[in-house]
Amino acid sequence: MSTDLETRARAYAALGDPSRLAIIDLLANADLAPSELGTRLDIPTNLMAHHLQVLQQAGLVTRRRSEGDGRRTYVLRTPDCNQLIGAVAGHLPRPGRVAFVCSHNSARSQLAESYWRTISSIPVVSAGTHPAARVHPKAVRVGRRHGLDLTDATPKLAQDVLTGDELLIAVCDRAYEELDTPPLHWSIPDPARVDRANAFDTAYNDLTSRVDLLAASLEGDPS
């Protein structure tokens, strides 16, 4: 039997449990801590740990330590998981506006906002919990390479921009952990911490793949 068949069989076996399939469904839109998954699905801590271990061994999820609260880890679906069962975002009602938020509004949320404008008719805004003085030059450059113009973008404070009616997506751990209103959460590492061009490229690729899925889901909702 080929390695590919064995891998797929192991993944399908892991997904044969309804609780594990429910975990994968929850992770379609957001990266969540094990405790958050347990609360939402009413699964005890020890049983959640078992389910996550099975899913991780099957290559369906991975974990990432929070860049904010280092005691926390977040669970993410892997690219292999998306390829196997379909990278389809869970159902969300069409919002009046989408808001991307990160700590400084200088890279990730700016790139997400700018890219969103190219693929969706839904209004969009971005902001930061602790906005920087300017958009990071490397974010401007990576945007330019992909046809996005961030030259006139300026970081904005979240509380000055958000109205409470948006579909809110925190694209970094720190912002997610600071915001009062529970947003969707994408645990995307801060490229400015590494400050290398390839880190910004990686962040851009991660953001755009997730934005594509979210936009397709929302644009397809008739409400």
C-alpha positions as CSV (number, residue, x, y, z in Angstrom):
1,M,0.0,0.0,0.0
2,S,1.4,3.4,-0.9
3,T,2.4,5.9,1.7
4,D,-0.2,8.4,0.3
5,L,-3.0,5.9,0.8
6,E,-1.9,5.1,4.3
7,T,-1.8,8.8,5.1
8,R,-5.2,9.4,3.8
9,A,-6.6,6.3,5.5
10,R,-5.2,7.5,8.8
11,A,-6.7,11.0,8.3
12,Y,-10.1,9.6,7.4
13,A,-10.0,7.3,10.4
14,A,-9.3,10.3,12.7
15,L,-12.2,12.2,11.2
16,G,-14.5,9.2,11.7
17,D,-15.2,10.4,15.3
18,P,-18.0,13.0,15.4
19,S,-16.1,15.1,18.1
20,R,-13.0,15.2,16.0
21,L,-14.9,16.2,12.9
22,A,-16.6,19.0,14.9
23,I,-13.2,20.2,16.0
24,I,-12.1,20.4,12.4
25,D,-15.3,22.2,11.4
26,L,-14.7,24.8,14.2
27,L,-11.2,25.4,12.9
28,A,-12.4,26.2,9.4
29,N,-12.8,29.9,10.3
30,A,-10.6,30.5,13.3
31,D,-7.5,29.3,15.1
32,L,-8.5,28.4,18.7
33,A,-6.9,27.3,22.0
34,P,-7.7,23.8,23.2
35,S,-9.6,25.3,26.1
36,E,-11.8,27.3,23.7
37,L,-12.5,24.2,21.6
38,G,-13.4,22.3,24.8
39,T,-15.8,25.0,25.9
40,R,-17.5,25.4,22.6
41,L,-18.0,21.7,22.1
42,D,-18.5,20.8,25.8
43,I,-15.6,18.3,25.7
44,P,-13.6,17.7,29.0
45,T,-9.9,18.8,29.0
46,N,-8.5,15.3,29.0
47,L,-10.7,14.1,26.2
48,M,-9.9,17.2,24.1
49,A,-6.2,16.5,24.6
50,H,-6.8,13.0,23.3
51,H,-8.7,14.2,20.2
52,L,-6.1,16.8,19.4
53,Q,-3.3,14.2,19.7
54,V,-5.1,11.9,17.2
55,L,-5.7,14.8,14.8
56,Q,-2.1,16.0,15.0
57,Q,-0.8,12.5,14.5
58,A,-3.0,12.2,11.4
59,G,-1.5,15.5,10.1
60,L,-4.7,17.4,10.2
61,V,-3.9,20.0,12.8
62,T,-0.8,21.7,14.2
63,R,-0.2,24.0,17.2
64,R,1.3,27.4,17.4
65,R,2.4,29.1,20.6
66,S,0.9,32.5,21.1
67,E,3.1,35.5,20.4
68,G,1.1,37.3,23.1
69,D,0.5,35.1,26.1
70,G,3.2,32.5,25.8
71,R,1.3,30.1,28.1
72,R,-1.3,29.6,25.4
73,T,-1.2,27.6,22.2
74,Y,-3.5,27.7,19.3
75,V,-4.7,24.8,17.1
76,L,-4.7,25.3,13.3
77,R,-5.8,23.2,10.4
78,T,-2.9,22.1,8.2
79,P,-2.7,22.6,4.5
80,D,-3.0,18.8,4.1
81,C,-6.3,18.9,6.1
82,N,-7.7,21.6,3.8
83,Q,-6.6,19.7,0.7
84,L,-8.1,16.4,2.0
85,I,-11.5,17.6,3.1
86,G,-11.7,20.9,1.2
87,A,-10.6,24.3,2.4
88,V,-14.1,25.5,2.9
89,A,-14.8,28.2,5.5
90,G,-17.7,27.5,7.8
91,H,-20.9,29.3,7.2
92,L,-21.0,33.0,8.3
93,P,-23.7,35.5,7.6
94,R,-22.8,38.3,5.2
95,P,-21.7,41.3,7.2
96,G,-22.1,45.0,6.4
97,R,-18.3,45.4,6.9
98,V,-15.2,43.4,7.5
99,A,-12.5,44.6,9.9
100,F,-9.0,43.1,10.1
101,V,-7.1,43.9,13.4
102,C,-3.6,43.3,14.6
103,S,-1.4,44.9,17.2
104,H,0.2,47.7,15.2
105,N,-1.9,47.9,12.0
106,S,1.4,48.2,10.2
107,A,1.7,44.9,8.2
108,R,-0.7,42.0,8.5
109,S,-4.0,43.8,8.9
110,Q,-3.0,46.4,6.3
111,L,-2.1,43.7,3.8
112,A,-5.4,41.8,4.5
113,E,-7.4,45.0,4.1
114,S,-5.7,46.0,0.8
115,Y,-6.0,42.5,-0.7
116,W,-9.7,42.2,0.4
117,R,-10.5,45.3,-1.6
118,T,-9.3,43.5,-4.8
119,I,-11.6,40.4,-4.4
120,S,-14.7,41.5,-2.5
121,S,-17.5,44.0,-2.7
122,I,-18.0,44.0,1.1
123,P,-16.6,47.2,2.7
124,V,-13.4,46.6,4.7
125,V,-11.3,48.5,7.3
126,S,-8.2,47.6,9.3
127,A,-6.9,48.9,12.7
128,G,-4.5,48.1,15.5
129,T,-4.8,47.8,19.3
130,H,-1.5,49.7,19.6
131,P,-1.0,51.3,16.2
132,A,2.4,52.1,14.9
133,A,3.5,55.4,13.5
134,R,3.6,54.1,9.9
135,V,3.0,51.1,7.8
136,H,6.1,48.9,7.8
137,P,8.3,49.5,4.7
138,K,8.6,45.8,4.0
139,A,4.8,45.4,4.1
140,V,4.6,48.3,1.5
141,R,7.2,46.5,-0.7
142,V,5.5,43.0,-0.5
143,G,2.2,44.7,-1.3
144,R,3.7,46.4,-4.3
145,R,5.1,43.1,-5.6
146,H,1.5,41.8,-5.6
147,G,-0.2,44.8,-7.0
148,L,-1.3,46.3,-3.7
149,D,-0.7,50.0,-3.0
150,L,0.0,50.7,0.7
151,T,1.9,54.0,0.2
152,D,-0.9,56.2,1.6
153,A,-2.1,53.7,4.2
154,T,-1.8,54.9,7.9
155,P,-2.2,52.8,11.0
156,K,-5.4,53.5,13.0
157,L,-6.5,52.8,16.5
158,A,-9.1,50.0,16.8
159,Q,-11.4,51.9,19.2
160,D,-11.6,54.8,16.8
161,V,-12.5,52.7,13.8
162,L,-14.6,49.8,15.0
163,T,-18.4,50.2,15.5
164,G,-19.2,46.8,16.8
165,D,-21.2,45.8,13.7
166,E,-18.3,44.4,11.7
167,L,-17.2,40.9,11.1
168,L,-14.0,41.2,13.1
169,I,-10.9,39.2,12.3
170,A,-7.9,39.4,14.6
171,V,-4.9,38.4,12.4
172,C,-2.5,38.2,15.4
173,D,-2.5,36.6,18.8
174,R,-1.9,39.7,20.8
175,A,-4.9,41.6,19.3
176,Y,-7.1,38.5,19.8
177,E,-6.2,38.3,23.4
178,E,-6.8,42.0,24.0
179,L,-10.1,42.6,22.2
180,D,-13.3,42.5,24.3
181,T,-15.5,41.4,21.4
182,P,-14.7,37.8,20.5
183,P,-13.4,38.0,16.9
184,L,-12.4,35.4,14.5
185,H,-8.8,34.6,15.0
186,W,-6.0,33.8,12.6
187,S,-2.7,33.1,14.3
188,I,-0.4,34.6,11.8
189,P,3.2,35.3,13.1
190,D,4.3,38.9,13.1
191,P,6.7,39.3,10.2
192,A,8.2,42.5,11.8
193,R,9.6,40.4,14.6
194,V,11.8,38.6,12.1
195,D,12.1,41.7,9.9
196,R,13.1,39.8,6.8
197,A,11.5,40.0,3.4
198,N,10.7,36.3,3.3
199,A,8.8,36.6,6.6
200,F,6.5,39.3,5.0
201,D,6.0,37.0,2.0
202,T,5.0,34.2,4.2
203,A,2.6,36.4,6.1
204,Y,1.1,37.6,2.8
205,N,0.6,34.1,1.4
206,D,-1.0,33.0,4.7
207,L,-3.3,36.0,4.8
208,T,-4.4,35.9,1.1
209,S,-5.2,32.2,1.2
210,R,-7.5,32.7,4.3
211,V,-9.0,35.9,2.9
212,D,-9.9,34.1,-0.4
213,L,-11.8,31.4,1.6
214,L,-13.5,33.9,3.8
215,A,-14.5,36.2,0.9
216,A,-15.9,33.2,-1.1
217,S,-17.9,32.1,1.9
218,L,-19.4,35.6,2.6
219,E,-20.0,36.5,-1.1
220,G,-21.9,33.3,-1.5
221,D,-24.3,34.1,1.4
222,P,-27.5,35.6,0.1
223,S,-28.5,37.3,3.3
